[in-house]
Amino acid sequence: MKKIDTNFFNPKQKEIKWYNRNFYYLATILFIGAMCLTYFMFQNQIAELVEKSKYFNLLFVSFRHDSLGHLIVNCFSFFVVSLFLERHFGSIKYLLLTIVAIPLSSISV
């Protein structure tokens, strides 16, 4: 019988610390809440900010939506992907990842 190589598993990666703990999908809830809040309450103000300065587009590109259907599809797709990623990285790391990814995604577009 072949012995399992225990060096493959790194016990330090499995330790739960405050920064890699899943805080009940906090980042997912915050991001979807921000998308809904900006659509229903601040859509006009964000459009004015983006028109005044293109640099604001780097920050608000993920929160701009054309219609309610567009918002629902974006929230659903983000929710499905985010459940796995936040569970894998932890809430704080995943929140930082999304904050860094927003400007990078708008630069690539």
Buried (B, 14 or more C-beta within 10 A) or exposed (E): EEEEEEEEEEEEEEEEEEEBEBBEBBBBBEBBEEBBEBBEEBBEEBEEBBEEEEEBBBBBBBBBBEEEEEBEEBBEEBBEEBEEBBEEBBBBBBBBBBEEEBBEEBEEE
